[in-house]
Amino acid sequence: MTDLSAPLLDAPPSAEEKRKRVYAIVAASSGNLVEWFDFYVYAFCAIYFAGSFFPKSDPTAQLLNTAGVFAAGFLMRPIGGWLFGRIADRHGRKNSLLISVTMMCCGSLLIASLPTYNSIGAWAPALLLVARLLQGLSVGGEYGTTATYMSEVALKGQRGFFSSFQYVTLIGGQLLAVLVVVVLQQFLDEAELKAWGWRIPFVIGAITAVVALFLRRTLHETTSAATRASKEAGTLTELFRNHKAAFFTVLGYTAGGSLIFYTFTTYMQKYLVNSAGMSIKTASYVMTGCLFFYMCMQPFFGALSDRIGRRTNMLLFGALGTLATVPILTALGSVKSPFVAFALISLALAIVSLYTSISGIVKAEMFPTEIRALGVGLAYAVANAIFGGSAEYVALDLKSLGHESSFYWYVTAMMVIVFLVSFRLPRQARYLHHEH
């Protein structure tokens, strides 16, 4: 088989070459969808299984405990970014992708089969935490390796377009998780969902992870044995000694990118309910529609970056995010029509798409082969855990203090940083050159 890591010549690739690379993108991104489906199912099912793992005295305490376990999974991401980045750089992208999806499968299977608090007492929440830490570790490593792999197999001149499918499947995993829960709600009543129905999505997640594992086993490695054998490969020493500027550049624009992404996706439903006074069901419909539209936008914005360059995409993202965040969030705070809410959120997500569609490749193009997965994965995971993971908490805390609009300016300030940091990106899209 042709070495997928070899740079493409200026001549158009053969039909076989195109087919092989498109299949590699599909196989890698299918695993990405499964990983994010499994990660988000926990959030959507928590309301049903909280009582099974924590004492039943106080429903609010139960939800807080399950939220705490969710947050613990988030905090594992930087460790996952480091661990799987190192594995990918030293032992190959394929091995890293196989281990991460296997770990996610084990975490889902463990949650699906866990005995309840009534059966084994405090062991139940302890094992739930272990399963969630496994999932957090897995999804923390998934981003960097998938972004790296997809950028390395994408066709030259279409890297932005093909790499955009990482976020298509990331958002798709979230949408699929919502859809599975909605379907279960149609067939099972609340008592059945609380008794055993909540286990079904985790079983589905584990089964689909096995399918993704078999798909990923067919992937070709994109690094050479010589690159993997290098003593600098996948080491923090090499990353911070020779690529510190690239690391902090990626950290800078990922901080703002993650913050605005979580603001207009996971936090937005609560914002529509708490601030705009919309019903939970209406807000859910609005956000489901917005996420679907957002998912569909990714390839278009990825293809745009192939035409205008990654740097221009990122500068537009920083500038438009700076100018539009306060007006859009202010308008959404008093919106009454779900159609107006859909339009405003979709506009915001179109701006965010300038970043998310090329999120992986713009980071991958900053690092050489032997340190790429670690550089991408660790910088993303650290910025995502600190700024993305805290978005909802910061927003709600400022609202409780009576300073809700301060959050809008906080997001805007981070977008100014993105704009400034984006000037550090190369003027021409720097296509990947693999060392052999």
C-alpha positions in Angstrom: 0.0 0.0 0.0 1.1 3.6 -0.7 2.7 5.4 2.3 0.1 7.9 3.3 2.7 10.0 5.0 4.5 10.8 1.8 3.9 14.3 0.6 1.8 14.5 -2.5 3.4 15.6 -5.8 2.0 18.6 -7.7 0.4 16.2 -10.2 -3.2 15.3 -9.3 -3.5 12.2 -7.1 -4.7 9.0 -8.7 -8.3 7.9 -8.1 -6.9 5.1 -5.9 -4.9 7.5 -3.9 -8.0 9.7 -3.4 -10.2 6.8 -2.4 -7.6 5.6 0.1 -7.3 8.9 1.8 -11.0 9.6 1.9 -11.5 6.2 3.5 -8.8 7.0 6.1 -10.6 10.3 6.9 -14.0 8.4 7.3 -12.4 5.7 9.5 -10.7 8.2 11.8 -13.6 10.5 12.1 -16.1 7.7 12.8 -14.1 6.9 15.9 -14.2 10.6 16.8 -18.0 10.6 16.6 -18.2 7.5 18.8 -15.9 9.0 21.4 -17.9 12.2 21.7 -21.2 10.4 21.6 -20.1 8.3 24.7 -18.7 11.4 26.4 -22.0 13.5 26.0 -24.4 10.6 26.7 -23.4 10.9 30.4 -24.5 14.6 30.5 -27.9 13.9 28.9 -28.6 10.7 31.0 -27.4 12.1 34.4 -30.9 13.2 35.4 -32.1 9.6 35.1 -29.2 7.7 36.8 -28.2 10.2 39.5 -30.5 8.5 42.1 -28.9 5.1 41.3 -25.4 6.1 42.4 -26.0 8.7 45.1 -28.1 8.7 48.3 -31.7 9.7 47.5 -32.1 12.3 50.2 -31.7 15.4 48.0 -32.2 15.4 44.1 -30.1 18.6 43.8 -27.2 17.0 45.7 -27.5 14.0 43.4 -27.2 16.2 40.3 -24.3 18.1 41.8 -22.5 14.8 42.5 -23.0 13.6 38.9 -21.9 17.1 37.7 -18.8 16.7 39.8 -18.0 13.4 38.2 -18.6 15.0 34.8 -16.1 17.8 35.7 -13.5 15.2 36.8 -13.7 13.7 33.4 -13.0 17.2 32.0 -9.9 17.6 34.2 -8.5 14.4 32.9 -8.2 15.8 29.4 -4.8 17.5 29.8 -3.4 14.2 31.0 -5.0 12.4 28.1 -3.6 15.1 25.7 -0.1 14.4 27.0 -0.3 10.6 27.3 -1.9 10.0 23.9 0.2 12.7 22.2 3.3 10.9 23.4 2.0 7.5 22.3 1.1 8.9 18.9 4.5 10.5 18.4 6.5 7.6 19.7 4.5 4.6 18.7 2.3 5.8 15.9 -1.0 7.6 15.2 -2.8 4.4 14.6 -1.8 2.8 17.9 -2.9 5.9 19.8 -6.3 6.0 18.0 -6.9 2.3 18.7 -6.0 2.6 22.4 -8.2 5.7 22.9 -11.3 4.2 21.4 -10.8 0.9 23.3 -10.5 2.9 26.6 -13.8 4.8 25.7 -15.5 1.5 25.0 -14.4 0.1 28.5 -15.6 3.3 30.2 -19.0 3.1 28.6 -19.3 -0.7 29.2 -18.4 -0.2 32.9 -21.1 2.5 33.4 -23.7 0.4 31.5 -23.1 -2.6 33.8 -22.5 -0.8 37.2 -24.5 -2.0 40.2 -26.4 0.7 42.0 -25.7 2.4 45.4 -28.4 0.2 46.9 -26.5 -2.9 45.8 -22.8 -2.1 46.7 -23.0 1.2 48.6 -20.2 3.7 48.2 -18.4 1.5 45.6 -21.1 2.5 43.1 -20.2 6.2 42.8 -16.5 5.3 43.2 -16.6 3.0 40.2 -18.7 5.6 38.3 -15.9 8.1 38.9 -13.3 5.5 37.6 -15.3 5.0 34.4 -15.6 8.7 33.9 -11.9 9.3 34.4 -11.2 6.6 31.8 -13.5 8.4 29.4 -12.0 11.8 30.2 -8.5 10.4 29.6 -9.7 8.9 26.3 -11.4 11.9 24.9 -8.5 14.1 26.0 -6.2 12.1 23.8 -8.7 11.7 21.0 -8.6 15.3 19.8 -4.9 15.8 19.3 -4.3 12.4 17.6 -7.4 12.7 15.3 -6.5 16.3 14.3 -3.0 15.2 13.6 -3.9 12.1 11.6 -6.6 13.8 9.6 -4.3 16.7 8.7 -1.6 14.2 7.6 -3.8 12.1 5.3 -5.9 15.0 3.8 -5.2 15.8 0.1 -3.0 18.8 -0.6 -5.0 21.8 -1.4 -8.0 20.4 0.4 -6.6 19.9 3.9 -9.0 22.5 5.4 -12.0 20.8 3.8 -11.1 17.3 4.9 -9.9 18.3 8.4 -13.2 20.0 9.0 -14.8 16.6 9.4 -13.3 16.3 12.8 -15.8 18.9 14.1 -18.6 17.4 11.9 -18.2 14.2 13.9 -17.6 15.9 17.2 -20.9 17.9 16.9 -22.5 14.8 15.3 -21.6 12.8 18.4 -23.4 15.4 20.6 -26.5 15.4 18.3 -26.6 11.6 18.2 -26.5 11.5 22.0 -29.5 13.8 22.2 -31.3 11.8 19.6 -30.9 8.5 21.3 -32.2 10.0 24.6 -35.2 11.6 22.8 -36.1 8.2 21.1 -35.9 6.4 24.5 -38.2 9.0 26.0 -40.8 8.1 23.4 -40.8 4.4 24.2 -40.1 4.4 28.0 -41.7 6.2 30.8 -39.7 8.1 33.4 -39.8 5.3 35.9 -38.4 2.8 33.4 -35.7 5.3 32.3 -34.6 5.7 35.9 -34.7 2.0 36.7 -32.8 0.6 33.7 -33.5 2.6 30.5 -30.5 5.0 31.1 -28.1 2.1 30.6 -29.2 1.6 26.9 -27.2 4.6 25.5 -24.0 3.4 27.2 -24.5 -0.1 25.7 -25.0 1.5 22.3 -21.8 3.6 22.9 -19.8 0.5 23.8 -21.0 -1.4 20.7 -20.3 1.5 18.3 -16.9 1.9 19.9 -16.1 -1.8 18.9 -17.2 -1.0 15.3 -15.0 2.1 15.3 -12.1 -0.1 16.6 -12.4 -2.4 13.7 -12.5 0.5 11.2 -9.5 2.1 12.8 -7.5 -1.2 12.6 -7.5 -0.8 8.8 -5.8 2.7 9.0 -2.3 3.2 7.7 0.4 4.8 9.8 1.4 8.3 8.7 4.7 8.5 10.5 8.0 6.7 9.6 9.9 4.4 11.9 12.8 6.8 11.9 10.6 9.7 13.1 9.1 7.6 15.9 12.5 6.3 17.0 13.9 9.9 17.4 14.8 10.6 21.0 12.9 13.9 20.8 9.7 12.3 19.6 6.8 13.0 21.9 8.9 14.5 24.7 7.9 17.6 26.8 11.6 18.5 26.8 11.6 18.9 23.0 8.2 20.6 23.0 9.2 23.3 25.4 12.8 23.7 24.3 12.3 24.2 20.6 8.6 24.7 20.1 7.6 26.8 23.0 6.4 29.7 20.8 4.2 27.4 18.7 2.8 25.8 21.9 1.8 29.1 23.4 0.4 30.4 20.1 -1.9 27.3 19.9 -2.8 27.7 23.6 -3.7 31.4 23.0 -6.2 30.9 20.2 -7.5 27.6 21.6 -8.4 29.4 24.9 -10.6 31.9 23.1 -11.9 29.3 20.6 -12.9 26.9 23.3 -14.6 29.6 25.4 -16.8 30.9 22.6 -17.5 27.4 21.4 -18.9 26.3 24.8 -20.7 29.6 25.2 -22.8 29.1 22.1 -23.2 25.4 22.3 -23.4 23.7 25.8 -24.2 26.9 27.8 -26.6 28.4 25.3 -29.6 26.2 26.2 -29.4 27.2 29.9 -28.9 30.9 28.8 -32.1 30.8 26.8 -34.0 29.3 29.7 -32.5 31.3 32.6 -32.0 34.7 31.0 -34.5 34.8 28.0 -37.2 33.0 29.9 -37.7 30.3 27.1 -39.3 27.0 28.0 -36.8 24.1 28.4 -38.5 22.1 25.5 -38.4 25.1 23.1 -34.8 25.9 24.0 -33.9 22.2 23.3 -35.6 22.4 19.9 -33.7 25.6 19.1 -30.4 24.3 20.1 -30.8 20.9 18.3 -31.6 22.9 15.1 -28.6 25.2 15.6 -26.2 22.3 16.3 -27.3 20.5 13.1 -26.9 23.6 11.1 -23.5 24.2 12.7 -22.4 20.7 11.9 -23.3 21.2 8.3 -21.4 24.5 8.1 -18.0 22.9 8.9 -16.9 21.6 5.4 -17.8 25.0 3.8 -15.7 27.0 6.2 -12.9 24.4 5.9 -13.0 24.7 2.1 -12.9 28.5 2.5 -9.6 28.2 4.4 -8.1 26.3 1.5 -8.9 29.3 -0.7 -8.0 32.2 1.6 -5.5 30.6 4.0 -5.7 29.5 7.6 -4.3 32.8 8.9 -7.1 34.8 7.2 -9.7 32.5 8.6 -8.3 32.9 12.1 -8.0 36.7 11.8 -11.6 36.9 10.6 -12.7 34.7 13.5 -10.9 36.9 16.1 -12.2 40.2 14.5 -15.8 39.1 14.0 -15.9 37.3 17.4 -14.7 40.6 19.1 -17.2 42.7 17.3 -20.3 40.4 17.5 -20.2 38.7 20.9 -21.7 41.5 23.0 -24.4 42.4 20.6 -25.5 38.8 20.0 -25.5 37.8 23.7 -27.3 41.0 24.6 -30.0 40.4 22.0 -30.4 36.7 23.0 -30.8 37.7 26.7 -34.2 39.2 25.9 -35.3 37.2 22.8 -38.9 36.0 22.7 -39.1 34.3 19.3 -37.4 30.9 18.9 -36.9 31.7 15.2 -35.0 34.9 16.1 -33.0 32.9 18.7 -32.2 30.3 16.0 -31.0 33.0 13.6 -28.8 34.8 16.2 -27.2 31.6 17.5 -26.6 30.4 14.0 -24.9 33.7 13.1 -22.6 33.3 16.2 -21.9 29.7 15.3 -21.0 30.7 11.7 -18.4 33.0 13.2 -17.2 30.1 15.4 -17.0 27.9 12.4 -14.2 30.0 11.0 -12.2 28.4 13.8 -13.7 25.0 14.5 -13.6 23.9 10.8 -9.8 24.3 10.8 -9.2 23.9 14.5 -7.1 20.7 14.1 -5.1 21.5 11.0 -4.2 25.1 12.0 -2.6 23.6 15.1 -1.0 20.6 13.4 0.7 22.9 10.9 2.5 24.6 13.7 4.5 21.5 14.7 7.0 19.1 13.0 6.0 15.4 12.7 7.9 14.1 15.7 6.2 16.4 18.2 3.0 17.2 16.4 0.4 15.0 18.3 1.8 16.0 21.7 1.9 19.7 20.7 -1.6 19.8 19.4 -3.1 17.5 22.0 -1.6 19.1 25.1 -2.1 22.7 24.1 -5.7 22.0 23.2 -6.5 20.0 26.3 -5.0 22.5 28.7 -6.8 25.5 27.1 -10.0 23.6 26.8 -10.0 22.4 30.4 -9.3 25.9 31.8 -11.4 28.1 29.5 -13.8 25.8 27.8 -14.7 23.7 30.8 -15.2 26.7 33.0 -17.4 28.7 30.6 -20.7 27.7 32.1 -19.5 28.1 35.7 -18.2 31.6 35.0 -21.3 32.7 33.2 -23.7 31.4 35.9 -21.5 32.8 38.7 -21.4 36.3 37.2 -25.2 36.1 36.7 -25.8 35.1 40.3 -23.7 38.2 41.3 -25.8 40.4 39.1 -23.1 41.0 36.5 -24.2 38.8 33.7 -23.1 41.3 31.0 -19.5 41.0 32.4 -19.4 37.5 30.9 -20.0 38.9 27.4 -17.0 41.2 27.8 -14.9 38.3 29.2 -15.6 36.3 26.0 -14.9 39.5 23.9 -11.6 40.0 25.7 -10.5 36.4 24.9 -11.5 37.0 21.2 -9.2 40.0 21.1 -6.4 37.7 22.3 -7.3 35.3 19.5 -7.1 38.1 16.9 -3.7 39.2 18.2 -2.3 35.7 18.5 -3.5 34.9 14.9 -1.0 37.4 13.5 1.7 34.9 14.6 0.4 32.4 12.0 2.3 32.1 8.7 1.0 34.3 5.9 0.8 31.3 3.5 -0.9 28.1 4.5 2.0 26.0 5.5 1.3 22.5 4.2 2.7 19.7 6.1 6.0 18.3 5.1 6.7 14.9 6.6 10.2 13.9 7.6 11.5 10.5 6.7 
